[in-house]
Amino acid sequence: MLARGGFHDVVDARLQGNYNIESVSKVIDLAMRCTEEASSRRPTMEQVVAQLKESLELEILPGEGSDYLFSEDNYASQNSDFEQTPITAR
């Protein structure tokens, strides 16, 4: 499926086709390399983070760079929409 370019099946349908194909392709390739049986063939976490950032930059609107995407202010504003529920042991 993925070898034939059928990655549309693994992309969230709620995106309604509104995504960068190159970005999706890079993330799928990365995921496939992360699941290599031999650990020596898998990327390091540093490489994973760098490649994910690169893929996200392809999705960012023009005029917004990765400095905005990964800034603490943006991270805090995105997370303020979520309600935090404490977890307690039973």
C-alpha positions as CSV (number, residue, x, y, z in Angstrom):
1,M,0.0,0.0,0.0
2,L,2.6,2.6,1.1
3,A,5.0,1.5,-1.5
4,R,2.5,2.4,-4.2
5,G,1.9,5.9,-2.7
6,G,-1.3,4.9,-1.0
7,F,-0.5,6.9,2.1
8,H,-3.9,8.6,2.0
9,D,-5.2,5.6,4.0
10,V,-3.0,6.4,7.0
11,V,-3.6,10.1,7.1
12,D,-6.4,11.4,9.4
13,A,-9.5,11.8,7.2
14,R,-10.5,14.9,9.2
15,L,-7.7,16.7,7.4
16,Q,-9.8,16.4,4.3
17,G,-6.7,16.4,2.1
18,N,-5.4,19.6,3.6
19,Y,-1.8,18.6,4.1
20,N,1.5,18.7,2.4
21,I,2.2,15.4,0.6
22,E,5.9,15.8,0.9
23,S,5.6,16.2,4.7
24,V,3.4,13.1,5.0
25,S,5.8,11.1,2.9
26,K,8.7,12.1,5.1
27,V,6.9,11.1,8.3
28,I,5.8,7.8,6.9
29,D,9.4,7.1,5.7
30,L,10.6,8.0,9.2
31,A,8.1,5.7,10.9
32,M,9.1,2.8,8.7
33,R,12.7,3.4,9.5
34,C,11.9,3.5,13.3
35,T,10.4,0.1,13.0
36,E,13.4,-1.6,11.4
37,E,14.1,-4.9,13.1
38,A,17.8,-4.2,13.5
39,S,18.3,-1.4,16.0
40,S,21.5,-0.3,14.1
41,R,19.3,0.6,11.1
42,R,16.9,2.8,13.2
43,P,17.4,6.5,13.5
44,T,18.5,8.1,16.7
45,M,16.0,10.2,18.7
46,E,18.0,13.2,17.7
47,Q,17.5,12.3,14.1
48,V,13.8,11.6,14.7
49,V,13.2,15.0,16.3
50,A,15.2,16.8,13.5
51,Q,13.2,15.1,10.8
52,L,9.8,15.7,12.5
53,K,10.7,19.4,12.8
54,E,11.6,19.4,9.1
55,S,8.3,17.8,8.2
56,L,6.3,20.3,10.4
57,E,8.0,23.2,8.7
58,L,6.5,22.0,5.4
59,E,3.1,22.3,7.0
60,I,3.5,25.8,8.6
61,L,1.8,28.7,6.9
62,P,4.0,31.1,5.1
63,G,5.5,33.7,7.4
64,E,5.5,31.4,10.5
65,G,8.8,29.8,11.0
66,S,9.9,27.0,13.3
67,D,10.9,29.6,15.9
68,Y,7.2,30.3,16.4
69,L,6.1,26.6,16.2
70,F,8.5,25.5,18.9
71,S,8.4,28.6,21.1
72,E,7.3,28.3,24.7
73,D,4.6,31.0,24.2
74,N,3.0,29.0,21.4
75,Y,3.3,25.7,23.3
76,A,1.7,27.3,26.4
77,S,-1.2,28.7,24.4
78,Q,-1.9,25.4,22.6
79,N,-1.9,23.5,25.9
80,S,-4.1,26.0,27.7
81,D,-7.1,24.7,25.8
82,F,-6.9,21.4,27.6
83,E,-8.3,20.7,31.0
84,Q,-5.9,19.0,33.4
85,T,-7.2,16.1,35.5
86,P,-5.0,14.8,38.3
87,I,-4.3,11.1,38.3
88,T,-4.5,9.4,41.6
89,A,-3.5,5.8,42.5
90,R,-6.3,3.4,43.5
